[in-house]
Amino acid sequence: MRRAYKLLILGIWVVILPYLGFPSFWKNILVTISGLGLIFFSYVLYKESKIKEVKKEKTFDNFSENNNFAEEEKI
């Protein structure tokens, strides 16, 4: 969850960056660095979700009989 929080903060930073009054040169550098940061954190989150998906045990719903046949044979 820590990385998701960083991703949120970085996204907010990218939204307010154009209104902070940086010169054009610095603004371009900051937007580029911020974009690379967004790419990195989103890639890490994607990889973590894939690892969790692989580790998660897959279960399947199979049909089974509700009757206990051993008890029916005794009767």
CHARMM internal coordinates of N, CA and C (Angstrom, degrees):
IC EDIT
DIST 1 N 1 CA 1.4500
DIST 1 CA 1 C 1.5210
ANGL 1 N 1 CA 1 C 110.39
DIST 1 C 2 N 1.3073
ANGL 1 CA 1 C 2 N 116.32
DIHE 1 N 1 CA 1 C 2 N -23.98
DIST 2 N 2 CA 1.4552
ANGL 1 C 2 N 2 CA 120.55
DIHE 1 CA 1 C 2 N 2 CA -179.34
DIST 2 CA 2 C 1.5311
ANGL 2 N 2 CA 2 C 110.65
DIHE 1 C 2 N 2 CA 2 C -62.03
DIST 2 C 3 N 1.3352
ANGL 2 CA 2 C 3 N 116.07
DIHE 2 N 2 CA 2 C 3 N -41.27
DIST 3 N 3 CA 1.4678
ANGL 2 C 3 N 3 CA 119.74
DIHE 2 CA 2 C 3 N 3 CA -179.27
DIST 3 CA 3 C 1.5211
ANGL 3 N 3 CA 3 C 111.23
DIHE 2 C 3 N 3 CA 3 C -69.73
DIST 3 C 4 N 1.3136
ANGL 3 CA 3 C 4 N 116.92
DIHE 3 N 3 CA 3 C 4 N -34.00
DIST 4 N 4 CA 1.4600
ANGL 3 C 4 N 4 CA 120.08
DIHE 3 CA 3 C 4 N 4 CA 177.75
DIST 4 CA 4 C 1.5272
ANGL 4 N 4 CA 4 C 110.19
DIHE 3 C 4 N 4 CA 4 C -65.42
DIST 4 C 5 N 1.3244
ANGL 4 CA 4 C 5 N 116.49
DIHE 4 N 4 CA 4 C 5 N -36.78
DIST 5 N 5 CA 1.4552
ANGL 4 C 5 N 5 CA 120.92
DIHE 4 CA 4 C 5 N 5 CA 177.06
DIST 5 CA 5 C 1.5342
ANGL 5 N 5 CA 5 C 110.52
DIHE 4 C 5 N 5 CA 5 C -65.42
DIST 5 C 6 N 1.3310
ANGL 5 CA 5 C 6 N 116.82
DIHE 5 N 5 CA 5 C 6 N -41.36
DIST 6 N 6 CA 1.4699
ANGL 5 C 6 N 6 CA 120.77
DIHE 5 CA 5 C 6 N 6 CA 176.88
DIST 6 CA 6 C 1.5232
ANGL 6 N 6 CA 6 C 110.65
DIHE 5 C 6 N 6 CA 6 C -62.48
DIST 6 C 7 N 1.3121
ANGL 6 CA 6 C 7 N 115.81
DIHE 6 N 6 CA 6 C 7 N -38.49
DIST 7 N 7 CA 1.4572
ANGL 6 C 7 N 7 CA 120.47
DIHE 6 CA 6 C 7 N 7 CA 178.78
DIST 7 CA 7 C 1.5282
ANGL 7 N 7 CA 7 C 110.88
DIHE 6 C 7 N 7 CA 7 C -64.13
DIST 7 C 8 N 1.3157
ANGL 7 CA 7 C 8 N 116.91
DIHE 7 N 7 CA 7 C 8 N -40.12
DIST 8 N 8 CA 1.4560
ANGL 7 C 8 N 8 CA 121.84
DIHE 7 CA 7 C 8 N 8 CA 177.49
DIST 8 CA 8 C 1.5319
ANGL 8 N 8 CA 8 C 111.13
DIHE 7 C 8 N 8 CA 8 C -63.77
DIST 8 C 9 N 1.3239
ANGL 8 CA 8 C 9 N 116.43
DIHE 8 N 8 CA 8 C 9 N -47.15
DIST 9 N 9 CA 1.4680
ANGL 8 C 9 N 9 CA 120.30
DIHE 8 CA 8 C 9 N 9 CA -179.82
DIST 9 CA 9 C 1.5260
ANGL 9 N 9 CA 9 C 110.73
DIHE 8 C 9 N 9 CA 9 C -62.95
DIST 9 C 10 N 1.3274
ANGL 9 CA 9 C 10 N 117.02
DIHE 9 N 9 CA 9 C 10 N -41.78
DIST 10 N 10 CA 1.4596
ANGL 9 C 10 N 10 CA 120.63
DIHE 9 CA 9 C 10 N 10 CA 178.92
DIST 10 CA 10 C 1.5229
ANGL 10 N 10 CA 10 C 111.18
DIHE 9 C 10 N 10 CA 10 C -64.45
DIST 10 C 11 N 1.3171
ANGL 10 CA 10 C 11 N 117.17
DIHE 10 N 10 CA 10 C 11 N -37.31
DIST 11 N 11 CA 1.4615
ANGL 10 C 11 N 11 CA 120.67
DIHE 10 CA 10 C 11 N 11 CA 176.61
DIST 11 CA 11 C 1.5243
ANGL 11 N 11 CA 11 C 112.08
DIHE 10 C 11 N 11 CA 11 C -64.77
DIST 11 C 12 N 1.3237
ANGL 11 CA 11 C 12 N 116.70
DIHE 11 N 11 CA 11 C 12 N -40.87
DIST 12 N 12 CA 1.4650
ANGL 11 C 12 N 12 CA 120.80
DIHE 11 CA 11 C 12 N 12 CA 176.91
DIST 12 CA 12 C 1.5262
ANGL 12 N 12 CA 12 C 109.94
DIHE 11 C 12 N 12 CA 12 C -64.22
DIST 12 C 13 N 1.3340
ANGL 12 CA 12 C 13 N 116.29
DIHE 12 N 12 CA 12 C 13 N -40.27
DIST 13 N 13 CA 1.4707
ANGL 12 C 13 N 13 CA 121.37
DIHE 12 CA 12 C 13 N 13 CA 178.41
DIST 13 CA 13 C 1.5353
ANGL 13 N 13 CA 13 C 110.38
DIHE 12 C 13 N 13 CA 13 C -59.70
DIST 13 C 14 N 1.3215
ANGL 13 CA 13 C 14 N 117.43
DIHE 13 N 13 CA 13 C 14 N -43.67
DIST 14 N 14 CA 1.4654
ANGL 13 C 14 N 14 CA 121.03
DIHE 13 CA 13 C 14 N 14 CA -179.86
DIST 14 CA 14 C 1.5294
ANGL 14 N 14 CA 14 C 110.85
DIHE 13 C 14 N 14 CA 14 C -65.15
DIST 14 C 15 N 1.3188
ANGL 14 CA 14 C 15 N 116.97
DIHE 14 N 14 CA 14 C 15 N -33.90
DIST 15 N 15 CA 1.4672
ANGL 14 C 15 N 15 CA 120.16
DIHE 14 CA 14 C 15 N 15 CA 179.97
DIST 15 CA 15 C 1.5255
ANGL 15 N 15 CA 15 C 111.33
DIHE 14 C 15 N 15 CA 15 C -69.42
DIST 15 C 16 N 1.3259
ANGL 15 CA 15 C 16 N 118.37
DIHE 15 N 15 CA 15 C 16 N -41.55
DIST 16 N 16 CA 1.4725
ANGL 15 C 16 N 16 CA 119.96
DIHE 15 CA 15 C 16 N 16 CA -175.90
DIST 16 CA 16 C 1.5288
ANGL 16 N 16 CA 16 C 113.19
DIHE 15 C 16 N 16 CA 16 C -89.85
DIST 16 C 17 N 1.3305
ANGL 16 CA 16 C 17 N 117.90
DIHE 16 N 16 CA 16 C 17 N -11.13
DIST 17 N 17 CA 1.4687
ANGL 16 C 17 N 17 CA 121.16
DIHE 16 CA 16 C 17 N 17 CA -177.23
DIST 17 CA 17 C 1.5305
ANGL 17 N 17 CA 17 C 114.12
DIHE 16 C 17 N 17 CA 17 C -55.66
DIST 17 C 18 N 1.3227
ANGL 17 CA 17 C 18 N 121.04
DIHE 17 N 17 CA 17 C 18 N -43.47
DIST 18 N 18 CA 1.4723
ANGL 17 C 18 N 18 CA 119.60
DIHE 17 CA 17 C 18 N 18 CA -178.60
DIST 18 CA 18 C 1.5340
ANGL 18 N 18 CA 18 C 114.17
DIHE 17 C 18 N 18 CA 18 C -63.33
DIST 18 C 19 N 1.3253
ANGL 18 CA 18 C 19 N 117.64
DIHE 18 N 18 CA 18 C 19 N -20.96
DIST 19 N 19 CA 1.4623
ANGL 18 C 19 N 19 CA 120.64
DIHE 18 CA 18 C 19 N 19 CA -175.31
DIST 19 CA 19 C 1.5231
ANGL 19 N 19 CA 19 C 113.42
DIHE 18 C 19 N 19 CA 19 C -97.64
DIST 19 C 20 N 1.3220
ANGL 19 CA 19 C 20 N 118.26
DIHE 19 N 19 CA 19 C 20 N 5.55
DIST 20 N 20 CA 1.4614
ANGL 19 C 20 N 20 CA 120.95
DIHE 19 CA 19 C 20 N 20 CA -176.17
DIST 20 CA 20 C 1.5251
ANGL 20 N 20 CA 20 C 113.85
DIHE 19 C 20 N 20 CA 20 C -87.65
DIST 20 C 21 N 1.3019
ANGL 20 CA 20 C 21 N 118.54
DIHE 20 N 20 CA 20 C 21 N -10.09
DIST 21 N 21 CA 1.4539
ANGL 20 C 21 N 21 CA 121.53
DIHE 20 CA 20 C 21 N 21 CA 173.79
DIST 21 CA 21 C 1.5219
ANGL 21 N 21 CA 21 C 115.14
DIHE 20 C 21 N 21 CA 21 C 84.80
DIST 21 C 22 N 1.3092
ANGL 21 CA 21 C 22 N 117.33
DIHE 21 N 21 CA 21 C 22 N 22.96
DIST 22 N 22 CA 1.4603
ANGL 21 C 22 N 22 CA 119.14
DIHE 21 CA 21 C 22 N 22 CA 175.45
DIST 22 CA 22 C 1.5179
ANGL 22 N 22 CA 22 C 109.96
DIHE 21 C 22 N 22 CA 22 C -72.29
DIST 22 C 23 N 1.3448
ANGL 22 CA 22 C 23 N 117.47
DIHE 22 N 22 CA 22 C 23 N 150.43
DIST 23 N 23 CA 1.4752
ANGL 22 C 23 N 23 CA 119.41
DIHE 22 CA 22 C 23 N 23 CA 172.83
DIST 23 CA 23 C 1.5345
ANGL 23 N 23 CA 23 C 109.87
DIHE 22 C 23 N 23 CA 23 C -61.70
DIST 23 C 24 N 1.3029
ANGL 23 CA 23 C 24 N 115.97
DIHE 23 N 23 CA 23 C 24 N 157.30
DIST 24 N 24 CA 1.4589
ANGL 23 C 24 N 24 CA 121.80
DIHE 23 CA 23 C 24 N 24 CA -173.99
DIST 24 CA 24 C 1.5295
ANGL 24 N 24 CA 24 C 112.10
DIHE 23 C 24 N 24 CA 24 C -56.72
DIST 24 C 25 N 1.3131
ANGL 24 CA 24 C 25 N 117.34
DIHE 24 N 24 CA 24 C 25 N -41.73
DIST 25 N 25 CA 1.4650
ANGL 24 C 25 N 25 CA 121.06
DIHE 24 CA 24 C 25 N 25 CA -179.55
DIST 25 CA 25 C 1.5268
ANGL 25 N 25 CA 25 C 111.02
DIHE 24 C 25 N 25 CA 25 C -60.71
DIST 25 C 26 N 1.3274
ANGL 25 CA 25 C 26 N 117.14
DIHE 25 N 25 CA 25 C 26 N -49.06
DIST 26 N 26 CA 1.4613
ANGL 25 C 26 N 26 CA 121.00
DIHE 25 CA 25 C 26 N 26 CA -179.10
DIST 26 CA 26 C 1.5246
ANGL 26 N 26 CA 26 C 111.95
DIHE 25 C 26 N 26 CA 26 C -68.48
DIST 26 C 27 N 1.3193
ANGL 26 CA 26 C 27 N 115.33
DIHE 26 N 26 CA 26 C 27 N -34.91
DIST 27 N 27 CA 1.4598
ANGL 26 C 27 N 27 CA 119.35
DIHE 26 CA 26 C 27 N 27 CA 178.67
DIST 27 CA 27 C 1.5288
ANGL 27 N 27 CA 27 C 110.23
DIHE 26 C 27 N 27 CA 27 C -63.07
DIST 27 C 28 N 1.3406
ANGL 27 CA 27 C 28 N 116.74
DIHE 27 N 27 CA 27 C 28 N -42.33
DIST 28 N 28 CA 1.4641
ANGL 27 C 28 N 28 CA 120.00
DIHE 27 CA 27 C 28 N 28 CA 178.37
DIST 28 CA 28 C 1.5221
ANGL 28 N 28 CA 28 C 111.71
DIHE 27 C 28 N 28 CA 28 C -62.76
DIST 28 C 29 N 1.3225
ANGL 28 CA 28 C 29 N 117.08
DIHE 28 N 28 CA 28 C 29 N -41.08
DIST 29 N 29 CA 1.4599
ANGL 28 C 29 N 29 CA 120.80
DIHE 28 CA 28 C 29 N 29 CA 178.98
DIST 29 CA 29 C 1.5255
ANGL 29 N 29 CA 29 C 110.21
DIHE 28 C 29 N 29 CA 29 C -65.63
DIST 29 C 30 N 1.3284
ANGL 29 CA 29 C 30 N 117.58
DIHE 29 N 29 CA 29 C 30 N -45.65
DIST 30 N 30 CA 1.4599
ANGL 29 C 30 N 30 CA 121.00
DIHE 29 CA 29 C 30 N 30 CA -178.82
DIST 30 CA 30 C 1.5240
ANGL 30 N 30 CA 30 C 112.29
DIHE 29 C 30 N 30 CA 30 C -65.16
DIST 30 C 31 N 1.3201
ANGL 30 CA 30 C 31 N 117.19
DIHE 30 N 30 CA 30 C 31 N -38.82
DIST 31 N 31 CA 1.4652
ANGL 30 C 31 N 31 CA 120.37
DIHE 30 CA 30 C 31 N 31 CA 178.22
DIST 31 CA 31 C 1.5238
ANGL 31 N 31 CA 31 C 109.97
DIHE 30 C 31 N 31 CA 31 C -66.46
DIST 31 C 32 N 1.3260
ANGL 31 CA 31 C 32 N 117.71
DIHE 31 N 31 CA 31 C 32 N -39.85
DIST 32 N 32 CA 1.4601
ANGL 31 C 32 N 32 CA 121.43
DIHE 31 CA 31 C 32 N 32 CA 179.02
DIST 32 CA 32 C 1.5299
ANGL 32 N 32 CA 32 C 111.00
DIHE 31 C 32 N 32 CA 32 C -64.14
DIST 32 C 33 N 1.3239
ANGL 32 CA 32 C 33 N 116.76
DIHE 32 N 32 CA 32 C 33 N -46.36
DIST 33 N 33 CA 1.4637
ANGL 32 C 33 N 33 CA 120.96
DIHE 32 CA 32 C 33 N 33 CA 179.23
DIST 33 CA 33 C 1.5314
ANGL 33 N 33 CA 33 C 110.43
DIHE 32 C 33 N 33 CA 33 C -64.44
DIST 33 C 34 N 1.3192
ANGL 33 CA 33 C 34 N 116.96
DIHE 33 N 33 CA 33 C 34 N -41.19
DIST 34 N 34 CA 1.4650
ANGL 33 C 34 N 34 CA 120.83
DIHE 33 CA 33 C 34 N 34 CA 178.74
DIST 34 CA 34 C 1.5244
ANGL 34 N 34 CA 34 C 110.99
DIHE 33 C 34 N 34 CA 34 C -64.41
DIST 34 C 35 N 1.3209
ANGL 34 CA 34 C 35 N 116.88
DIHE 34 N 34 CA 34 C 35 N -41.44
DIST 35 N 35 CA 1.4604
ANGL 34 C 35 N 35 CA 121.06
DIHE 34 CA 34 C 35 N 35 CA 177.68
DIST 35 CA 35 C 1.5180
ANGL 35 N 35 CA 35 C 112.00
DIHE 34 C 35 N 35 CA 35 C -62.80
DIST 35 C 36 N 1.3273
ANGL 35 CA 35 C 36 N 116.62
DIHE 35 N 35 CA 35 C 36 N -42.09
DIST 36 N 36 CA 1.4647
ANGL 35 C 36 N 36 CA 119.97
DIHE 35 CA 35 C 36 N 36 CA 177.00
DIST 36 CA 36 C 1.5329
ANGL 36 N 36 CA 36 C 110.85
DIHE 35 C 36 N 36 CA 36 C -64.69
DIST 36 C 37 N 1.3169
ANGL 36 CA 36 C 37 N 116.91
DIHE 36 N 36 CA 36 C 37 N -36.76
DIST 37 N 37 CA 1.4614
ANGL 36 C 37 N 37 CA 120.53
DIHE 36 CA 36 C 37 N 37 CA 176.56
DIST 37 CA 37 C 1.5199
ANGL 37 N 37 CA 37 C 111.49
DIHE 36 C 37 N 37 CA 37 C -64.62
DIST 37 C 38 N 1.3317
ANGL 37 CA 37 C 38 N 116.90
DIHE 37 N 37 CA 37 C 38 N -42.24
DIST 38 N 38 CA 1.4636
ANGL 37 C 38 N 38 CA 120.73
DIHE 37 CA 37 C 38 N 38 CA 177.38
DIST 38 CA 38 C 1.5289
ANGL 38 N 38 CA 38 C 111.22
DIHE 37 C 38 N 38 CA 38 C -61.97
DIST 38 C 39 N 1.3219
ANGL 38 CA 38 C 39 N 115.71
DIHE 38 N 38 CA 38 C 39 N -41.93
DIST 39 N 39 CA 1.4622
ANGL 38 C 39 N 39 CA 119.78
DIHE 38 CA 38 C 39 N 39 CA 178.77
DIST 39 CA 39 C 1.5229
ANGL 39 N 39 CA 39 C 110.14
DIHE 38 C 39 N 39 CA 39 C -62.93
DIST 39 C 40 N 1.3287
ANGL 39 CA 39 C 40 N 117.01
DIHE 39 N 39 CA 39 C 40 N -45.21
DIST 40 N 40 CA 1.4632
ANGL 39 C 40 N 40 CA 121.10
DIHE 39 CA 39 C 40 N 40 CA -178.57
DIST 40 CA 40 C 1.5196
ANGL 40 N 40 CA 40 C 111.51
DIHE 39 C 40 N 40 CA 40 C -62.07
DIST 40 C 41 N 1.3320
ANGL 40 CA 40 C 41 N 118.06
DIHE 40 N 40 CA 40 C 41 N -51.01
DIST 41 N 41 CA 1.4605
ANGL 40 C 41 N 41 CA 120.93
DIHE 40 CA 40 C 41 N 41 CA -177.14
DIST 41 CA 41 C 1.5273
ANGL 41 N 41 CA 41 C 112.08
DIHE 40 C 41 N 41 CA 41 C -66.38
DIST 41 C 42 N 1.3263
ANGL 41 CA 41 C 42 N 117.12
DIHE 41 N 41 CA 41 C 42 N -37.34
DIST 42 N 42 CA 1.4624
ANGL 41 C 42 N 42 CA 118.39
DIHE 41 CA 41 C 42 N 42 CA 178.25
DIST 42 CA 42 C 1.5256
ANGL 42 N 42 CA 42 C 110.72
DIHE 41 C 42 N 42 CA 42 C -68.84
DIST 42 C 43 N 1.3274
ANGL 42 CA 42 C 43 N 118.46
DIHE 42 N 42 CA 42 C 43 N -35.39
DIST 43 N 43 CA 1.4610
ANGL 42 C 43 N 43 CA 121.57
DIHE 42 CA 42 C 43 N 43 CA 176.68
DIST 43 CA 43 C 1.5262
ANGL 43 N 43 CA 43 C 110.82
DIHE 42 C 43 N 43 CA 43 C -65.60
DIST 43 C 44 N 1.3231
ANGL 43 CA 43 C 44 N 117.34
DIHE 43 N 43 CA 43 C 44 N -42.44
DIST 44 N 44 CA 1.4639
ANGL 43 C 44 N 44 CA 121.23
DIHE 43 CA 43 C 44 N 44 CA 178.76
DIST 44 CA 44 C 1.5307
ANGL 44 N 44 CA 44 C 110.16
DIHE 43 C 44 N 44 CA 44 C -63.36
DIST 44 C 45 N 1.3248
ANGL 44 CA 44 C 45 N 117.69
DIHE 44 N 44 CA 44 C 45 N -43.37
DIST 45 N 45 CA 1.4647
ANGL 44 C 45 N 45 CA 120.45
DIHE 44 CA 44 C 45 N 45 CA 177.61
DIST 45 CA 45 C 1.5219
ANGL 45 N 45 CA 45 C 111.54
DIHE 44 C 45 N 45 CA 45 C -63.28
DIST 45 C 46 N 1.3233
ANGL 45 CA 45 C 46 N 116.62
DIHE 45 N 45 CA 45 C 46 N -38.50
DIST 46 N 46 CA 1.4609
ANGL 45 C 46 N 46 CA 120.95
DIHE 45 CA 45 C 46 N 46 CA 178.53
DIST 46 CA 46 C 1.5318
ANGL 46 N 46 CA 46 C 110.65
DIHE 45 C 46 N 46 CA 46 C -63.46
DIST 46 C 47 N 1.3269
ANGL 46 CA 46 C 47 N 116.34
DIHE 46 N 46 CA 46 C 47 N -45.25
DIST 47 N 47 CA 1.4636
ANGL 46 C 47 N 47 CA 120.51
DIHE 46 CA 46 C 47 N 47 CA 179.64
DIST 47 CA 47 C 1.5280
ANGL 47 N 47 CA 47 C 110.98
DIHE 46 C 47 N 47 CA 47 C -64.26
DIST 47 C 48 N 1.3310
ANGL 47 CA 47 C 48 N 117.34
DIHE 47 N 47 CA 47 C 48 N -40.85
DIST 48 N 48 CA 1.4654
ANGL 47 C 48 N 48 CA 120.39
DIHE 47 CA 47 C 48 N 48 CA 177.99
DIST 48 CA 48 C 1.5193
ANGL 48 N 48 CA 48 C 111.50
DIHE 47 C 48 N 48 CA 48 C -62.54
DIST 48 C 49 N 1.3203
ANGL 48 CA 48 C 49 N 116.91
DIHE 48 N 48 CA 48 C 49 N -40.08
DIST 49 N 49 CA 1.4669
ANGL 48 C 49 N 49 CA 119.22
DIHE 48 CA 48 C 49 N 49 CA 179.94
DIST 49 CA 49 C 1.5217
ANGL 49 N 49 CA 49 C 110.58
DIHE 48 C 49 N 49 CA 49 C -67.51
DIST 49 C 50 N 1.3228
ANGL 49 CA 49 C 50 N 118.17
DIHE 49 N 49 CA 49 C 50 N -35.66
DIST 50 N 50 CA 1.4576
ANGL 49 C 50 N 50 CA 120.91
DIHE 49 CA 49 C 50 N 50 CA 177.86
DIST 50 CA 50 C 1.5250
ANGL 50 N 50 CA 50 C 110.80
DIHE 49 C 50 N 50 CA 50 C -68.08
DIST 50 C 51 N 1.3284
ANGL 50 CA 50 C 51 N 117.72
DIHE 50 N 50 CA 50 C 51 N -39.29
DIST 51 N 51 CA 1.4600
ANGL 50 C 51 N 51 CA 121.35
DIHE 50 CA 50 C 51 N 51 CA 178.79
DIST 51 CA 51 C 1.5238
ANGL 51 N 51 CA 51 C 110.05
DIHE 50 C 51 N 51 CA 51 C -64.86
DIST 51 C 52 N 1.3344
ANGL 51 CA 51 C 52 N 117.32
DIHE 51 N 51 CA 51 C 52 N -43.48
DIST 52 N 52 CA 1.4583
ANGL 51 C 52 N 52 CA 120.88
DIHE 51 CA 51 C 52 N 52 CA 178.33
DIST 52 CA 52 C 1.5217
ANGL 52 N 52 CA 52 C 110.85
DIHE 51 C 52 N 52 CA 52 C -63.53
DIST 52 C 53 N 1.3280
ANGL 52 CA 52 C 53 N 116.69
DIHE 52 N 52 CA 52 C 53 N -36.67
DIST 53 N 53 CA 1.4573
ANGL 52 C 53 N 53 CA 121.18
DIHE 52 CA 52 C 53 N 53 CA -179.90
DIST 53 CA 53 C 1.5255
ANGL 53 N 53 CA 53 C 110.65
DIHE 52 C 53 N 53 CA 53 C -66.59
DIST 53 C 54 N 1.3216
ANGL 53 CA 53 C 54 N 117.45
DIHE 53 N 53 CA 53 C 54 N -38.57
DIST 54 N 54 CA 1.4572
ANGL 53 C 54 N 54 CA 121.32
DIHE 53 CA 53 C 54 N 54 CA -179.77
DIST 54 CA 54 C 1.5224
ANGL 54 N 54 CA 54 C 110.05
DIHE 53 C 54 N 54 CA 54 C -71.76
DIST 54 C 55 N 1.3380
ANGL 54 CA 54 C 55 N 117.77
DIHE 54 N 54 CA 54 C 55 N -39.75
DIST 55 N 55 CA 1.4525
ANGL 54 C 55 N 55 CA 121.44
DIHE 54 CA 54 C 55 N 55 CA -179.32
DIST 55 CA 55 C 1.5208
ANGL 55 N 55 CA 55 C 112.61
DIHE 54 C 55 N 55 CA 55 C -70.60
DIST 55 C 56 N 1.3175
ANGL 55 CA 55 C 56 N 116.69
DIHE 55 N 55 CA 55 C 56 N -25.52
DIST 56 N 56 CA 1.4585
ANGL 55 C 56 N 56 CA 121.27
DIHE 55 CA 55 C 56 N 56 CA -177.80
DIST 56 CA 56 C 1.5253
ANGL 56 N 56 CA 56 C 109.19
DIHE 55 C 56 N 56 CA 56 C -66.93
DIST 56 C 57 N 1.3210
ANGL 56 CA 56 C 57 N 115.92
DIHE 56 N 56 CA 56 C 57 N 128.80
DIST 57 N 57 CA 1.4510
ANGL 56 C 57 N 57 CA 120.35
DIHE 56 CA 56 C 57 N 57 CA -178.98
DIST 57 CA 57 C 1.5148
ANGL 57 N 57 CA 57 C 109.35
DIHE 56 C 57 N 57 CA 57 C -72.15
DIST 57 C 58 N 1.3008
ANGL 57 CA 57 C 58 N 115.12
DIHE 57 N 57 CA 57 C 58 N 129.12
DIST 58 N 58 CA 1.4551
ANGL 57 C 58 N 58 CA 119.44
DIHE 57 CA 57 C 58 N 58 CA -179.82
DIST 58 CA 58 C 1.5224
ANGL 58 N 58 CA 58 C 109.15
DIHE 57 C 58 N 58 CA 58 C -87.08
DIST 58 C 59 N 1.3078
ANGL 58 CA 58 C 59 N 115.46
DIHE 58 N 58 CA 58 C 59 N 129.13
DIST 59 N 59 CA 1.4545
ANGL 58 C 59 N 59 CA 120.54
DIHE 58 CA 58 C 59 N 59 CA 176.52
DIST 59 CA 59 C 1.5167
ANGL 59 N 59 CA 59 C 108.42
DIHE 58 C 59 N 59 CA 59 C -118.54
DIST 59 C 60 N 1.3130
ANGL 59 CA 59 C 60 N 113.76
DIHE 59 N 59 CA 59 C 60 N 148.13
DIST 60 N 60 CA 1.4491
ANGL 59 C 60 N 60 CA 119.42
DIHE 59 CA 59 C 60 N 60 CA -179.46
DIST 60 CA 60 C 1.5197
ANGL 60 N 60 CA 60 C 108.55
DIHE 59 C 60 N 60 CA 60 C -122.06
DIST 60 C 61 N 1.2976
ANGL 60 CA 60 C 61 N 116.30
DIHE 60 N 60 CA 60 C 61 N 142.93
DIST 61 N 61 CA 1.4566
ANGL 60 C 61 N 61 CA 121.07
DIHE 60 CA 60 C 61 N 61 CA 176.83
DIST 61 CA 61 C 1.5214
ANGL 61 N 61 CA 61 C 108.29
DIHE 60 C 61 N 61 CA 61 C -84.45
DIST 61 C 62 N 1.3017
ANGL 61 CA 61 C 62 N 115.42
DIHE 61 N 61 CA 61 C 62 N 110.17
DIST 62 N 62 CA 1.4611
ANGL 61 C 62 N 62 CA 121.04
DIHE 61 CA 61 C 62 N 62 CA 177.94
DIST 62 CA 62 C 1.5216
ANGL 62 N 62 CA 62 C 109.09
DIHE 61 C 62 N 62 CA 62 C -107.58
DIST 62 C 63 N 1.3003
ANGL 62 CA 62 C 63 N 115.41
DIHE 62 N 62 CA 62 C 63 N 151.47
DIST 63 N 63 CA 1.4508
ANGL 62 C 63 N 63 CA 119.90
DIHE 62 CA 62 C 63 N 63 CA 177.05
DIST 63 CA 63 C 1.5205
ANGL 63 N 63 CA 63 C 108.73
DIHE 62 C 63 N 63 CA 63 C -81.06
DIST 63 C 64 N 1.3098
ANGL 63 CA 63 C 64 N 116.11
DIHE 63 N 63 CA 63 C 64 N 142.48
DIST 64 N 64 CA 1.4577
ANGL 63 C 64 N 64 CA 120.30
DIHE 63 CA 63 C 64 N 64 CA 176.08
DIST 64 CA 64 C 1.5209
ANGL 64 N 64 CA 64 C 108.53
DIHE 63 C 64 N 64 CA 64 C -140.00
DIST 64 C 65 N 1.3039
ANGL 64 CA 64 C 65 N 115.00
DIHE 64 N 64 CA 64 C 65 N 155.87
DIST 65 N 65 CA 1.4565
ANGL 64 C 65 N 65 CA 120.24
DIHE 64 CA 64 C 65 N 65 CA 178.91
DIST 65 CA 65 C 1.5201
ANGL 65 N 65 CA 65 C 109.92
DIHE 64 C 65 N 65 CA 65 C -73.44
DIST 65 C 66 N 1.2996
ANGL 65 CA 65 C 66 N 116.68
DIHE 65 N 65 CA 65 C 66 N 142.47
DIST 66 N 66 CA 1.4535
ANGL 65 C 66 N 66 CA 121.02
DIHE 65 CA 65 C 66 N 66 CA 178.71
DIST 66 CA 66 C 1.5155
ANGL 66 N 66 CA 66 C 112.36
DIHE 65 C 66 N 66 CA 66 C -88.72
DIST 66 C 67 N 1.3168
ANGL 66 CA 66 C 67 N 117.39
DIHE 66 N 66 CA 66 C 67 N -15.94
DIST 67 N 67 CA 1.4647
ANGL 66 C 67 N 67 CA 121.18
DIHE 66 CA 66 C 67 N 67 CA -177.64
DIST 67 CA 67 C 1.5199
ANGL 67 N 67 CA 67 C 110.42
DIHE 66 C 67 N 67 CA 67 C -85.11
DIST 67 C 68 N 1.3098
ANGL 67 CA 67 C 68 N 114.53
DIHE 67 N 67 CA 67 C 68 N 143.55
DIST 68 N 68 CA 1.4449
ANGL 67 C 68 N 68 CA 119.68
DIHE 67 CA 67 C 68 N 68 CA 174.08
DIST 68 CA 68 C 1.5268
ANGL 68 N 68 CA 68 C 107.11
DIHE 67 C 68 N 68 CA 68 C -96.82
DIST 68 C 69 N 1.3229
ANGL 68 CA 68 C 69 N 117.96
DIHE 68 N 68 CA 68 C 69 N 104.40
DIST 69 N 69 CA 1.4569
ANGL 68 C 69 N 69 CA 122.14
DIHE 68 CA 68 C 69 N 69 CA -172.23
DIST 69 CA 69 C 1.5271
ANGL 69 N 69 CA 69 C 112.48
DIHE 68 C 69 N 69 CA 69 C -69.56
DIST 69 C 70 N 1.3118
ANGL 69 CA 69 C 70 N 118.23
DIHE 69 N 69 CA 69 C 70 N -28.47
DIST 70 N 70 CA 1.4748
ANGL 69 C 70 N 70 CA 120.46
DIHE 69 CA 69 C 70 N 70 CA -179.73
DIST 70 CA 70 C 1.5205
ANGL 70 N 70 CA 70 C 109.63
DIHE 69 C 70 N 70 CA 70 C -65.31
DIST 70 C 71 N 1.3004
ANGL 70 CA 70 C 71 N 118.73
DIHE 70 N 70 CA 70 C 71 N -39.14
DIST 71 N 71 CA 1.4664
ANGL 70 C 71 N 71 CA 121.33
DIHE 70 CA 70 C 71 N 71 CA 179.91
DIST 71 CA 71 C 1.5223
ANGL 71 N 71 CA 71 C 110.53
DIHE 70 C 71 N 71 CA 71 C -71.45
DIST 71 C 72 N 1.3307
ANGL 71 CA 71 C 72 N 119.43
DIHE 71 N 71 CA 71 C 72 N -34.34
DIST 72 N 72 CA 1.4612
ANGL 71 C 72 N 72 CA 122.34
DIHE 71 CA 71 C 72 N 72 CA -179.80
DIST 72 CA 72 C 1.5178
ANGL 72 N 72 CA 72 C 110.90
DIHE 71 C 72 N 72 CA 72 C -67.72
DIST 72 C 73 N 1.3242
ANGL 72 CA 72 C 73 N 117.72
DIHE 72 N 72 CA 72 C 73 N -33.30
DIST 73 N 73 CA 1.4547
ANGL 72 C 73 N 73 CA 120.21
DIHE 72 CA 72 C 73 N 73 CA 179.86
DIST 73 CA 73 C 1.5297
ANGL 73 N 73 CA 73 C 111.45
DIHE 72 C 73 N 73 CA 73 C -68.54
DIST 73 C 74 N 1.3423
ANGL 73 CA 73 C 74 N 117.94
DIHE 73 N 73 CA 73 C 74 N -30.68
DIST 74 N 74 CA 1.4529
ANGL 73 C 74 N 74 CA 122.39
DIHE 73 CA 73 C 74 N 74 CA -178.83
DIST 74 CA 74 C 1.5237
ANGL 74 N 74 CA 74 C 111.08
DIHE 73 C 74 N 74 CA 74 C -71.89
DIST 74 C 75 N 1.3028
ANGL 74 CA 74 C 75 N 117.46
DIHE 74 N 74 CA 74 C 75 N -27.69
DIST 75 N 75 CA 1.4734
ANGL 74 C 75 N 75 CA 121.08
DIHE 74 CA 74 C 75 N 75 CA -174.22
DIST 75 CA 75 C 1.4793
ANGL 75 N 75 CA 75 C 112.02
DIHE 74 C 75 N 75 CA 75 C -76.62
END
COOR INIT
IC SEED 1 N 1 CA 1 C
IC BUILD
